[in-house]
C-alpha cells in the first residue's frame, strides 16, 4: 500500500524555518499537515514516524500535530 506521505521530500517548509532540529521538525509537521490527509491517515503517519502512544486527550492526531508545530514554531 502506498501512503500519501511516502516518498515526499519535506524540504520547502524546512528551508523556510531554518536548519536547526526544531525548525526542521516544524517544517516537516507543516508539510505533513498540508498533505490533506484524513484523521486515519494522520494517525498512521504519526505511527510510522515513531510515535508509540496516542495523542493526549482531547487531541486527534491532526490537532496534536498542529499544536506541536505551533508550540515549536
N, C-alpha and C positions, 0 to 999 in steps of 0.2 A: 504494500500500500504506500503510495506517495503522499506525504503530508505537505501542506502548502508552504511551510517554512523551510523544508529540507532543500538544501542547495541554494538557498537565498543568501546572498552576501550582504550582511548587515553593516554597511560601511558609510553610507551617506550621513546618517544621524551620528555615527561615531565620530566622523570628521567634524561635524558641526559642534559637538560638545567637547572636543579636545581629545587628548590621547591618554589621560590617566585611567586607571582601572574603574573608578566610579563613573567617570564620564563615558567610558566605553560601555559599561553596563546600562547607563541611562539611554544612550543612543540605541543600543540593541533592544531595550524594552520598548522604546517608542516605535521602532521599526516593526517589532513583533505585533504591537497593538494596531499598527496601521495596516496589517495584512487583511483585516476584516474577517477574522476567524470568529466562529460562534463559540459559546462558552465551553462546549465539549471539546472542541479543537484546542482552545486555550488551556484547558486542564491537561490535555495530552501533551501540549507543548511544554508546560512547566514541569511535567513529569520527566520528559525527555531531556530537559535542561538540568535535571538533577534534584529538583525539589522533591523531597521524600515525605513531606507532610502536606495535609490540606491547608489552604489559606486560612488565616484566623477568621473566626466568626466576626462579623456578619458578611465578610467579603467573598465574592465569587472569584474565580481565577483571574478574570479580566479586570475586575475592580481592584484586586490586590496588586496586580502588575502595574496598573495606573497609579496607585498610591505609592508604590515603591519608586517608580520613575519620578514622581513629583517630589518625594522626600529626598531622593539622591540628587536630583537636578536642581 
